[in-house]
Amino acid sequence: MIVVMPNGRALADDRPPPGDQAFTPAHIAGFAKFESELLGTLIPAIEGRYPVMAERRQRAIAGLSMGGGQALNVGLGHLETFAWVGGFSSAPNMKPVAELLPDPARTRGQLRLLYLSCGNKDGLINLSQDLHAYLKQNQVPHVWHVDEFGHDRESWAENLYHFAQKLFR
């Protein structure tokens, strides 16, 4: 397995901005631009350089916090590219659930794994809970894991471990 960890802010100056500028239109545009950079530049570069199995059933996307929202947006929005999707403590940049999964039946047939997790002390848990409820209501198979942590490394490390154990099996 090859693991690639890009910066989800596709900006010329990708340093984290001061807190009061984190969600300015310019920085939000960088989050959106990441999708086209990932699909149009990064994945082709990896496929051109490394001996990978370049097919959707051999490709996963996952992330934490902002990256969790991006992983769900990109992964579920591009089921022709990804069969394994994970979102850990996904942030408010995640699209509304009906927009993420406009056709639950199609999603059911294409995903190998959809893994959602969040800590029960995480202030963002309602976003993941809403997605979990929608998935359950629409009978989209997924793993839903709630742990005892907050929006922190302990939760993300534990869930990355569990997600990685299920990949490509």
TIRO-2110 file (N, C-alpha, C; in Angstrom, 1 decimal):
// TIRO-2110
0.9, -1.2, 0.0, N, 1, A
0.0, 0.0, 0.0, CA, 1, A
0.9, 1.2, 0.0, C, 1, A
0.6, 2.2, -0.9, N, 2, A
1.3, 3.4, -0.9, CA, 2, A
0.4, 4.5, -0.2, C, 2, A
0.9, 5.2, 0.7, N, 3, A
0.1, 6.2, 1.4, CA, 3, A
0.7, 7.6, 1.0, C, 3, A
-0.2, 8.4, 0.5, N, 4, A
0.1, 9.8, 0.1, CA, 4, A
-0.6, 10.8, 1.0, C, 4, A
0.0, 11.7, 1.6, N, 5, A
-0.6, 12.6, 2.5, CA, 5, A
-0.4, 14.1, 2.1, C, 5, A
-1.2, 14.5, 1.1, N, 6, A
-1.1, 15.9, 0.6, CA, 6, A
-1.7, 16.9, 1.5, C, 6, A
-1.3, 18.1, 1.3, N, 7, A
-1.9, 19.2, 2.1, CA, 7, A
-3.3, 19.6, 1.4, C, 7, A
-4.3, 19.6, 2.1, N, 8, A
-5.7, 19.8, 1.5, CA, 8, A
-5.9, 21.3, 1.1, C, 8, A
-5.0, 22.1, 1.3, N, 9, A
-5.2, 23.5, 0.9, CA, 9, A
-4.4, 23.7, -0.3, C, 9, A
-5.0, 23.8, -1.5, N, 10, A
-4.3, 23.9, -2.7, CA, 10, A
-4.2, 25.4, -3.0, C, 10, A
-3.2, 26.0, -2.3, N, 11, A
-2.9, 27.4, -2.4, CA, 11, A
-1.4, 27.7, -2.7, C, 11, A
-1.1, 28.7, -3.3, N, 12, A
0.3, 29.0, -3.5, CA, 12, A
1.0, 29.2, -2.2, C, 12, A
0.4, 29.9, -1.2, N, 13, A
0.9, 30.0, 0.1, CA, 13, A
0.0, 29.1, 1.0, C, 13, A
0.5, 27.9, 1.3, N, 14, A
-0.3, 26.9, 1.9, CA, 14, A
-0.1, 26.8, 3.4, C, 14, A
0.6, 27.9, 4.0, N, 15, A
0.7, 27.9, 5.4, CA, 15, A
-0.6, 28.1, 6.1, C, 15, A
-0.8, 27.5, 7.3, N, 16, A
-2.1, 27.8, 8.0, CA, 16, A
-2.3, 29.3, 8.2, C, 16, A
-3.4, 29.8, 7.9, N, 17, A
-3.6, 31.3, 8.1, CA, 17, A
-3.9, 31.5, 9.6, C, 17, A
-3.8, 32.8, 10.0, N, 18, A
-4.3, 33.1, 11.4, CA, 18, A
-5.7, 32.7, 11.6, C, 18, A
-6.1, 32.4, 12.8, N, 19, A
-7.4, 31.9, 13.1, CA, 19, A
-8.6, 32.7, 12.5, C, 19, A
-8.4, 34.0, 12.5, N, 20, A
-9.5, 34.9, 12.0, CA, 20, A
-9.6, 34.9, 10.5, C, 20, A
-8.6, 34.3, 9.8, N, 21, A
-8.6, 34.3, 8.4, CA, 21, A
-8.8, 32.8, 7.8, C, 21, A
-9.1, 31.9, 8.7, N, 22, A
-9.1, 30.5, 8.3, CA, 22, A
-10.3, 30.2, 7.3, C, 22, A
-11.4, 30.9, 7.4, N, 23, A
-12.5, 30.6, 6.5, CA, 23, A
-12.8, 31.8, 5.6, C, 23, A
-11.8, 32.5, 5.2, N, 24, A
-12.0, 33.6, 4.2, CA, 24, A
-12.3, 32.9, 2.8, C, 24, A
-12.9, 33.7, 1.9, N, 25, A
-13.2, 33.1, 0.6, CA, 25, A
-12.0, 32.5, -0.1, C, 25, A
-10.8, 33.2, 0.1, N, 26, A
-9.6, 32.7, -0.6, CA, 26, A
-9.2, 31.4, -0.1, C, 26, A
-9.3, 31.2, 1.2, N, 27, A
-8.9, 29.9, 1.8, CA, 27, A
-9.9, 28.8, 1.5, C, 27, A
-11.2, 29.1, 1.5, N, 28, A
-12.2, 28.2, 1.1, CA, 28, A
-12.0, 27.7, -0.3, C, 28, A
-11.6, 28.7, -1.2, N, 29, A
-11.4, 28.3, -2.6, CA, 29, A
-10.2, 27.3, -2.7, C, 29, A
-9.2, 27.4, -1.8, N, 30, A
-8.1, 26.5, -1.8, CA, 30, A
-8.6, 25.0, -1.4, C, 30, A
-9.6, 24.9, -0.5, N, 31, A
-10.1, 23.6, -0.2, CA, 31, A
-10.8, 23.0, -1.4, C, 31, A
-11.6, 23.8, -2.1, N, 32, A
-12.3, 23.4, -3.3, CA, 32, A
-11.3, 23.0, -4.4, C, 32, A
-10.3, 23.8, -4.6, N, 33, A
-9.3, 23.5, -5.7, CA, 33, A
-8.6, 22.2, -5.4, C, 33, A
-8.5, 21.8, -4.2, N, 34, A
-7.8, 20.6, -3.9, CA, 34, A
-8.4, 19.4, -4.6, C, 34, A
-9.7, 19.3, -4.8, N, 35, A
-10.3, 18.2, -5.5, CA, 35, A
-9.8, 18.1, -6.9, C, 35, A
-9.7, 19.2, -7.7, N, 36, A
-9.2, 19.1, -9.0, CA, 36, A
-7.7, 18.8, -9.1, C, 36, A
-7.0, 19.3, -8.1, N, 37, A
-5.5, 19.1, -8.0, CA, 37, A
-5.3, 17.6, -7.7, C, 37, A
-6.1, 17.0, -6.8, N, 38, A
-5.9, 15.6, -6.5, CA, 38, A
-6.2, 14.7, -7.7, C, 38, A
-7.3, 15.0, -8.3, N, 39, A
-7.8, 14.1, -9.4, CA, 39, A
-7.0, 14.3, -10.7, C, 39, A
-6.7, 15.6, -11.0, N, 40, A
-6.1, 15.9, -12.2, CA, 40, A
-4.5, 15.9, -12.2, C, 40, A
-3.9, 16.1, -11.1, N, 41, A
-2.5, 16.2, -11.0, CA, 41, A
-1.8, 15.1, -10.1, C, 41, A
-2.3, 15.0, -8.9, N, 42, A
-1.6, 14.2, -7.9, CA, 42, A
-1.8, 12.7, -8.2, C, 42, A
-3.0, 12.2, -8.5, N, 43, A
-3.2, 10.8, -8.8, CA, 43, A
-2.4, 10.4, -10.0, C, 43, A
-2.6, 11.2, -11.1, N, 44, A
-1.8, 10.8, -12.3, CA, 44, A
-0.3, 10.8, -12.1, C, 44, A
0.2, 11.7, -11.3, N, 45, A
1.7, 11.7, -11.0, CA, 45, A
2.1, 10.5, -10.2, C, 45, A
1.3, 10.1, -9.3, N, 46, A
1.6, 8.8, -8.5, CA, 46, A
1.6, 7.6, -9.4, C, 46, A
0.5, 7.6, -10.3, N, 47, A
0.4, 6.4, -11.2, CA, 47, A
1.5, 6.4, -12.2, C, 47, A
2.1, 7.6, -12.6, N, 48, A
3.2, 7.6, -13.5, CA, 48, A
4.5, 7.3, -12.9, C, 48, A
4.6, 7.4, -11.6, N, 49, A
5.9, 7.2, -10.9, CA, 49, A
6.1, 5.9, -10.2, C, 49, A
4.9, 5.4, -9.7, N, 50, A
5.0, 4.2, -8.9, CA, 50, A
4.2, 3.0, -9.5, C, 50, A
4.6, 1.8, -9.2, N, 51, A
3.9, 0.6, -9.8, CA, 51, A
2.6, 0.3, -9.0, C, 51, A
1.6, 1.2, -9.3, N, 52, A
0.3, 1.0, -8.6, CA, 52, A
-0.7, 0.3, -9.4, C, 52, A
-1.7, -0.3, -8.8, N, 53, A
-2.9, -0.8, -9.5, CA, 53, A
-3.8, 0.4, -9.6, C, 53, A
-3.9, 0.9, -10.8, N, 54, A
-4.6, 2.2, -11.1, CA, 54, A
-6.1, 1.9, -11.4, C, 54, A
-6.8, 1.4, -10.4, N, 55, A
-8.2, 1.2, -10.6, CA, 55, A
-8.9, 1.5, -9.3, C, 55, A
-10.2, 1.8, -9.4, N, 56, A
-10.9, 2.3, -8.3, CA, 56, A
-11.0, 1.3, -7.1, C, 56, A
-11.0, 0.0, -7.4, N, 57, A
-11.1, -1.0, -6.3, CA, 57, A
-9.8, -1.1, -5.6, C, 57, A
-8.8, -0.4, -6.1, N, 58, A
-7.5, -0.4, -5.4, CA, 58, A
-7.1, 1.0, -4.9, C, 58, A
-8.1, 1.9, -4.8, N, 59, A
-7.8, 3.2, -4.4, CA, 59, A
-8.7, 3.6, -3.2, C, 59, A
-8.1, 4.2, -2.2, N, 60, A
-8.9, 4.7, -1.0, CA, 60, A
-8.6, 6.2, -0.8, C, 60, A
-9.5, 6.8, -0.1, N, 61, A
-9.3, 8.2, 0.3, CA, 61, A
-9.8, 8.3, 1.7, C, 61, A
-9.1, 9.0, 2.6, N, 62, A
-9.5, 9.2, 4.0, CA, 62, A
-8.9, 10.5, 4.5, C, 62, A
-9.5, 11.0, 5.5, N, 63, A
-8.9, 12.2, 6.1, CA, 63, A
-9.5, 12.5, 7.5, C, 63, A
-8.9, 13.4, 8.1, N, 64, A
-9.4, 13.8, 9.5, CA, 64, A
-9.7, 15.3, 9.5, C, 64, A
-10.8, 15.6, 10.2, N, 65, A
-11.2, 17.0, 10.4, CA, 65, A
-11.5, 17.6, 9.0, C, 65, A
-10.8, 18.7, 8.6, N, 66, A
-11.0, 19.3, 7.3, CA, 66, A
-10.8, 18.2, 6.2, C, 66, A
-9.8, 17.4, 6.4, N, 67, A
-9.5, 16.3, 5.4, CA, 67, A
-10.6, 15.3, 5.4, C, 67, A
-11.2, 15.1, 6.5, N, 68, A
-12.4, 14.1, 6.6, CA, 68, A
-13.5, 14.6, 5.7, C, 68, A
-13.8, 15.9, 5.8, N, 69, A
-14.8, 16.5, 5.0, CA, 69, A
-14.4, 16.4, 3.5, C, 69, A
-13.2, 16.7, 3.2, N, 70, A
-12.7, 16.6, 1.8, CA, 70, A
-12.7, 15.2, 1.3, C, 70, A
-12.3, 14.2, 2.1, N, 71, A
-12.3, 12.8, 1.7, CA, 71, A
-13.7, 12.3, 1.4, C, 71, A
-14.7, 12.7, 2.2, N, 72, A
-16.1, 12.3, 1.9, CA, 72, A
-16.6, 13.0, 0.7, C, 72, A
-16.3, 14.3, 0.5, N, 73, A
-16.7, 15.1, -0.7, CA, 73, A
-16.2, 14.5, -1.9, C, 73, A
-14.9, 14.3, -1.9, N, 74, A
-14.2, 13.8, -3.1, CA, 74, A
-14.5, 12.3, -3.4, C, 74, A
-14.4, 11.5, -2.3, N, 75, A
-14.6, 10.0, -2.5, CA, 75, A
-16.0, 9.7, -2.9, C, 75, A
-17.0, 10.2, -2.2, N, 76, A
-18.3, 9.9, -2.6, CA, 76, A
-18.8, 10.6, -3.8, C, 76, A
-18.1, 11.7, -4.2, N, 77, A
-18.4, 12.4, -5.4, CA, 77, A
-17.7, 11.8, -6.6, C, 77, A
-16.8, 10.9, -6.4, N, 78, A
-16.1, 10.3, -7.5, CA, 78, A
-15.9, 8.8, -7.3, C, 78, A
-17.1, 8.1, -7.2, N, 79, A
-17.1, 6.7, -7.0, CA, 79, A
-16.5, 5.9, -8.2, C, 79, A
-16.3, 6.6, -9.3, N, 80, A
-15.6, 6.0, -10.4, CA, 80, A
-14.1, 5.9, -10.1, C, 80, A
-13.6, 6.6, -9.1, N, 81, A
-12.2, 6.7, -8.8, CA, 81, A
-11.8, 6.1, -7.5, C, 81, A
-12.8, 6.1, -6.5, N, 82, A
-12.5, 5.5, -5.2, CA, 82, A
-13.6, 4.5, -4.8, C, 82, A
-13.1, 3.4, -4.2, N, 83, A
-14.0, 2.4, -3.7, CA, 83, A
-14.0, 2.3, -2.2, C, 83, A
-13.0, 2.9, -1.6, N, 84, A
-12.8, 2.9, -0.1, CA, 84, A
-12.7, 4.4, 0.4, C, 84, A
-13.6, 4.7, 1.3, N, 85, A
-13.7, 6.1, 1.8, CA, 85, A
-13.8, 6.2, 3.3, C, 85, A
-13.0, 7.0, 3.9, N, 86, A
-13.1, 7.2, 5.3, CA, 86, A
-13.1, 8.7, 5.7, C, 86, A
-13.9, 9.0, 6.7, N, 87, A
-14.0, 10.3, 7.2, CA, 87, A
-13.9, 10.3, 8.8, C, 87, A
-12.9, 10.9, 9.3, N, 88, A
-12.7, 10.9, 10.8, CA, 88, A
-12.9, 12.3, 11.3, C, 88, A
-13.9, 12.4, 12.2, N, 89, A
-14.2, 13.8, 12.8, CA, 89, A
-14.4, 14.8, 11.7, C, 89, A
-15.1, 14.5, 10.7, N, 90, A
-15.3, 15.3, 9.5, CA, 90, A
-15.8, 16.7, 9.9, C, 90, A
-15.2, 17.7, 9.3, N, 91, A
-15.5, 19.1, 9.6, CA, 91, A
-16.6, 19.7, 8.7, C, 91, A
-17.1, 20.9, 9.0, N, 92, A
-18.2, 21.5, 8.3, CA, 92, A
-18.0, 21.8, 6.8, C, 92, A
-16.8, 21.5, 6.3, N, 93, A
-16.6, 21.6, 4.9, CA, 93, A
-17.2, 20.5, 4.1, C, 93, A
-17.7, 19.5, 4.8, N, 94, A
-18.4, 18.3, 4.2, CA, 94, A
-19.7, 18.8, 3.6, C, 94, A
-20.0, 18.4, 2.4, N, 95, A
-21.3, 18.8, 1.7, CA, 95, A
-22.5, 18.2, 2.5, C, 95, A
-23.7, 18.8, 2.3, N, 96, A
-24.9, 18.3, 3.0, CA, 96, A
-25.1, 16.9, 2.5, C, 96, A
-25.7, 16.0, 3.4, N, 97, A
-25.7, 14.6, 3.2, CA, 97, A
-26.5, 14.2, 1.9, C, 97, A
-27.5, 14.9, 1.6, N, 98, A
-28.3, 14.6, 0.3, CA, 98, A
-27.5, 14.9, -0.9, C, 98, A
-26.6, 15.9, -0.8, N, 99, A
-25.7, 16.2, -1.9, CA, 99, A
-24.5, 15.3, -2.0, C, 99, A
-24.1, 14.8, -0.9, N, 100, A
-23.0, 13.8, -0.9, CA, 100, A
-23.4, 12.5, -1.5, C, 100, A
-24.7, 12.1, -1.2, N, 101, A
-25.2, 10.8, -1.7, CA, 101, A
-26.6, 11.0, -2.4, C, 101, A
-26.6, 11.6, -3.6, N, 102, A
-27.9, 11.9, -4.2, CA, 102, A
-28.6, 10.6, -4.7, C, 102, A
-27.8, 9.5, -4.9, N, 103, A
-28.3, 8.2, -5.3, CA, 103, A
-27.8, 7.1, -4.4, C, 103, A
-28.4, 6.9, -3.2, N, 104, A
-27.9, 5.9, -2.3, CA, 104, A
-27.8, 4.5, -2.9, C, 104, A
-28.7, 4.1, -3.8, N, 105, A
-28.7, 2.8, -4.4, CA, 105, A
-27.4, 2.6, -5.2, C, 105, A
-27.1, 3.6, -6.0, N, 106, A
-25.8, 3.6, -6.8, CA, 106, A
-24.6, 3.5, -5.8, C, 106, A
-24.6, 4.2, -4.8, N, 107, A
-23.5, 4.2, -3.8, CA, 107, A
-23.4, 2.8, -3.2, C, 107, A
-24.5, 2.2, -2.8, N, 108, A
-24.5, 0.9, -2.2, CA, 108, A
-23.7, -0.1, -3.1, C, 108, A
-23.9, 0.0, -4.4, N, 109, A
-23.3, -1.0, -5.3, CA, 109, A
-21.8, -0.7, -5.6, C, 109, A
-21.3, 0.5, -5.3, N, 110, A
-20.0, 0.8, -5.7, CA, 110, A
-18.9, 0.9, -4.6, C, 110, A
-19.4, 1.1, -3.3, N, 111, A
-18.4, 1.2, -2.3, CA, 111, A
-18.0, -0.1, -1.7, C, 111, A
-16.7, -0.3, -1.5, N, 112, A
-16.2, -1.5, -0.8, CA, 112, A
-16.2, -1.2, 0.7, C, 112, A
-16.0, 0.1, 1.1, N, 113, A
-16.0, 0.4, 2.5, CA, 113, A
-16.3, 1.9, 2.6, C, 113, A
-17.2, 2.3, 3.5, N, 114, A
-17.4, 3.7, 3.9, CA, 114, A
-17.3, 3.6, 5.4, C, 114, A
-16.2, 4.3, 5.9, N, 115, A
-15.9, 4.3, 7.4, CA, 115, A
-16.1, 5.7, 7.9, C, 115, A
-16.9, 5.9, 8.9, N, 116, A
-17.1, 7.1, 9.6, CA, 116, A
-16.8, 7.0, 11.0, C, 116, A
-16.2, 8.0, 11.6, N, 117, A
-15.9, 8.0, 13.0, CA, 117, A
-15.8, 9.4, 13.6, C, 117, A
-16.1, 9.4, 14.9, N, 118, A
-16.0, 10.7, 15.6, CA, 118, A
-16.0, 10.4, 17.1, C, 118, A
-15.3, 11.2, 17.8, N, 119, A
-15.4, 11.1, 19.3, CA, 119, A
-16.6, 11.6, 19.9, C, 119, A
-17.1, 11.0, 21.0, N, 120, A
-18.3, 11.5, 21.6, CA, 120, A
-18.1, 12.8, 22.3, C, 120, A
-16.9, 13.3, 22.5, N, 121, A
-16.6, 14.6, 23.1, CA, 121, A
-16.2, 15.6, 22.0, C, 121, A
-16.3, 15.2, 20.8, N, 122, A
-16.0, 16.1, 19.7, CA, 122, A
-17.2, 17.1, 19.3, C, 122, A
-16.9, 18.3, 19.3, N, 123, A
-18.0, 19.3, 19.0, CA, 123, A
-18.5, 19.2, 17.6, C, 123, A
-17.9, 18.4, 16.7, N, 124, A
-18.4, 18.2, 15.4, CA, 124, A
-19.1, 16.9, 15.2, C, 124, A
-19.4, 16.2, 16.2, N, 125, A
-20.0, 14.9, 16.1, CA, 125, A
-21.4, 14.9, 15.4, C, 125, A
-22.1, 16.0, 15.6, N, 126, A
-23.4, 16.1, 14.9, CA, 126, A
-23.4, 15.9, 13.4, C, 126, A
-22.3, 16.4, 12.8, N, 127, A
-22.2, 16.3, 11.3, CA, 127, A
-22.0, 14.8, 10.9, C, 127, A
-21.2, 14.1, 11.6, N, 128, A
-21.0, 12.7, 11.3, CA, 128, A
-22.3, 11.9, 11.7, C, 128, A
-22.9, 12.3, 12.8, N, 129, A
-24.2, 11.6, 13.2, CA, 129, A
-25.2, 11.7, 12.1, C, 129, A
-25.3, 12.9, 11.6, N, 130, A
-26.3, 13.2, 10.5, CA, 130, A
-26.1, 12.3, 9.3, C, 130, A
-24.8, 12.2, 8.9, N, 131, A
-24.5, 11.4, 7.8, CA, 131, A
-24.7, 9.9, 8.1, C, 131, A
-24.4, 9.5, 9.3, N, 132, A
-24.6, 8.1, 9.7, CA, 132, A
-26.1, 7.8, 9.6, C, 132, A
-27.0, 8.7, 10.1, N, 133, A
-28.4, 8.5, 10.1, CA, 133, A
-28.9, 8.4, 8.7, C, 133, A
-28.4, 9.2, 7.8, N, 134, A
-28.9, 9.2, 6.4, CA, 134, A
-28.5, 7.9, 5.7, C, 134, A
-27.2, 7.4, 6.0, N, 135, A
-26.8, 6.2, 5.5, CA, 135, A
-27.6, 5.0, 6.0, C, 135, A
-27.9, 5.0, 7.2, N, 136, A
-28.7, 3.9, 7.8, CA, 136, A
-30.1, 3.9, 7.2, C, 136, A
-30.7, 5.1, 7.1, N, 137, A
-32.1, 5.2, 6.6, CA, 137, A
-32.1, 4.8, 5.1, C, 137, A
-31.0, 5.0, 4.4, N, 138, A
-31.0, 4.6, 3.0, CA, 138, A
-30.3, 3.3, 2.7, C, 138, A
-30.0, 2.6, 3.8, N, 139, A
-29.4, 1.2, 3.7, CA, 139, A
-28.1, 1.2, 3.0, C, 139, A
-27.3, 2.2, 3.2, N, 140, A
-25.9, 2.2, 2.6, CA, 140, A
-25.0, 1.6, 3.6, C, 140, A
-24.4, 0.5, 3.3, N, 141, A
-23.5, -0.2, 4.3, CA, 141, A
-22.3, 0.8, 4.6, C, 141, A
-22.0, 0.8, 5.9, N, 142, A
-20.9, 1.6, 6.4, CA, 142, A
-20.5, 1.2, 7.8, C, 142, A
-19.3, 1.6, 8.2, N, 143, A
-18.9, 1.4, 9.6, CA, 143, A
-19.0, 2.7, 10.3, C, 143, A
-19.7, 2.7, 11.4, N, 144, A
-19.9, 3.9, 12.2, CA, 144, A
-19.2, 3.6, 13.6, C, 144, A
-18.2, 4.4, 13.9, N, 145, A
-17.4, 4.2, 15.1, CA, 145, A
-17.4, 5.4, 15.9, C, 145, A
-17.9, 5.4, 17.1, N, 146, A
-17.9, 6.5, 18.1, CA, 146, A
-16.9, 6.1, 19.2, C, 146, A
-16.0, 6.9, 19.5, N, 147, A
-15.0, 6.6, 20.6, CA, 147, A
-15.2, 7.6, 21.7, C, 147, A
-14.4, 7.5, 22.7, N, 148, A
-14.5, 8.4, 23.9, CA, 148, A
-13.7, 9.6, 23.9, C, 148, A
-13.2, 10.0, 22.7, N, 149, A
-12.3, 11.1, 22.5, CA, 149, A
-13.0, 12.4, 22.1, C, 149, A
-12.2, 13.4, 21.9, N, 150, A
-12.7, 14.7, 21.3, CA, 150, A
-12.1, 14.8, 19.9, C, 150, A
-11.9, 16.0, 19.5, N, 151, A
-11.4, 16.3, 18.2, CA, 151, A
-9.9, 16.3, 18.3, C, 151, A
-9.3, 15.1, 18.4, N, 152, A
-7.9, 15.0, 18.7, CA, 152, A
-7.2, 13.8, 18.1, C, 152, A
-5.9, 13.8, 18.3, N, 153, A
-5.0, 12.8, 17.8, CA, 153, A
-5.4, 11.4, 18.2, C, 153, A
-5.8, 11.2, 19.5, N, 154, A
-6.1, 9.9, 20.0, CA, 154, A
-7.3, 9.2, 19.1, C, 154, A
-8.3, 10.0, 18.9, N, 155, A
-9.4, 9.5, 18.1, CA, 155, A
-8.9, 9.2, 16.6, C, 155, A
-8.2, 10.1, 16.1, N, 156, A
-7.8, 9.9, 14.7, CA, 156, A
-6.8, 8.7, 14.5, C, 156, A
-5.9, 8.6, 15.4, N, 157, A
-4.9, 7.4, 15.4, CA, 157, A
-5.7, 6.1, 15.5, C, 157, A
-6.6, 6.0, 16.5, N, 158, A
-7.3, 4.8, 16.6, CA, 158, A
-8.1, 4.4, 15.4, C, 158, A
-8.8, 5.4, 14.8, N, 159, A
-9.7, 5.1, 13.7, CA, 159, A
-8.9, 4.9, 12.4, C, 159, A
-7.8, 5.6, 12.2, N, 160, A
-6.9, 5.3, 11.1, CA, 160, A
-6.4, 3.8, 11.2, C, 160, A
-6.1, 3.4, 12.3, N, 161, A
-5.7, 2.0, 12.5, CA, 161, A
-6.8, 1.0, 12.1, C, 161, A
-8.0, 1.3, 12.6, N, 162, A
-9.1, 0.4, 12.3, CA, 162, A
-9.5, 0.4, 10.8, C, 162, A
-9.5, 1.6, 10.2, N, 163, A
-9.8, 1.8, 8.8, CA, 163, A
-8.7, 1.0, 8.0, C, 163, A
-7.4, 1.2, 8.3, N, 164, A
-6.4, 0.6, 7.5, CA, 164, A
-6.4, -0.9, 7.6, C, 164, A
-6.9, -1.5, 8.7, N, 165, A
-7.1, -2.9, 8.8, CA, 165, A
-8.1, -3.5, 7.8, C, 165, A
-9.0, -2.7, 7.4, N, 166, A
-10.1, -3.2, 6.5, CA, 166, A
-9.9, -2.9, 5.0, C, 166, A
-8.8, -2.1, 4.7, N, 167, A
-8.6, -1.8, 3.3, CA, 167, A
-8.1, -2.9, 2.5, C, 167, A
-8.6, -3.0, 1.2, N, 168, A
-8.2, -3.8, 0.2, CA, 168, A
-8.2, -5.3, 0.5, C, 168, A
-9.3, -5.7, 1.3, N, 169, A
-9.5, -7.1, 1.6, CA, 169, A
-10.7, -7.6, 0.9, C, 169, A
END
